[in-house]
Amino acid sequence: MVRVGPHTADAALARPGGRAFDMTGRPMRGWIVVAGSAVTEDEAPGARIDEGRVFAANLPPR
């Protein structure tokens, strides 16, 4: 599960193995779940995590 933000969610969902995070029957905008089988040698698991890290780093302070 990675929070990529609503502006980049469509691109993240278009990549193989991505789907909207849905825990209550309503998808959470900007959150994706990545199937473990979709992570290949060409795309290290850290690549998707980095997307979430970039989004979080740009959030306003709380």
N, C-alpha and C positions, 0 to 999 in steps of 0.2 A: 504494500500500500504506500503510495507516494502522493504528496500534495504538490501539484505542479501549477495550480492556479487556473482560473477559468479561461484566461486568454491563450494558454498553451495546451489546454486539455485536449482539444480536437486533434492537434498534431500528435500528442502522446498516445491518444486512443487509436490513431491510424496505424501506429507501428504494431507489428505482430505481438500477440499475447496480451495486449492491453484491453482492459474493460473498465467501465465506470464502477467506482466503489459504491456499493448499495448494501446497506446493512438493515434498513428498515422498510424496504419496498420503494424508497425514493432515492434515486442516485444523488450523491453529493457532488455538486459542481466543483470542478477543479481537483478532484481526488481520483486517482486511478489505482487499479490493482493489476499487477503484472504477473502472468503465469510463469512459474519457474522454468517450465519447458521452453519458454520463448527466449530465454536468455542464452545467447550463443557465445562462442569464442570471439566472434566478430564484435559483439557488444557486451562488454563486461557489465556485471550487475551494478557497478558503481556509476555507470553512465546515467541510469534512470535515477539513482539516488542523488547524483549531482544536479539533476533538473530540480528536484525538490529542495535541495540546499540553496540553489540560486533563488528560487521563489521565496523561501523563508528569509534569506538574507536581505531581501528587498521589502519586507513587511515593515510597517511603521513600528516604533517601539511601543510597548504596552505600559 
